[in-house]
Amino acid sequence: MDRAYIVANERQVDEISKMLGINLTKMLVFPYVTYVDNVNSSLMYGGVGSIKNEKIAFDGRKEEKMSEKYVVSQKFMNELNEWKEHRVVATFVNDEDISHLPINVYDWWLSNGR
């Protein structure tokens, strides 16, 4: 397995299921890890402690700790981090940097009063 998805609630299970186009099992105990192996078309489930060398593609525990006002998706965070890594080269973010935000991040930024 090369990717792991840590889900912390049923909503996240549904989101990951839709994103991957597969039906994930809803376990009774959260958080748990879903391992996805696209090569062998198989799924495995386990506890968070069972992660070894897999890349964590989604960690729902981070969303659980956020306030309701500022809850954003993992996709949003991934796009924002990618923008930061490729765009921001100084400690100051200027208008030019902001104009290159991914569209859903920019929309969120505008709607939250900048």
Secondary structure, DSSP 8 states (H G I E B T S, - for coil): --EEEEE-SHHHHHHHHHHHTS-----SSSSEEEEEETTTTEEEEE-GGG--S-EEEEEHHHHHTS-GGG---HHHHHHHHHHHHHH--SS---HHHHTTS-HHHHHHHHHTT-
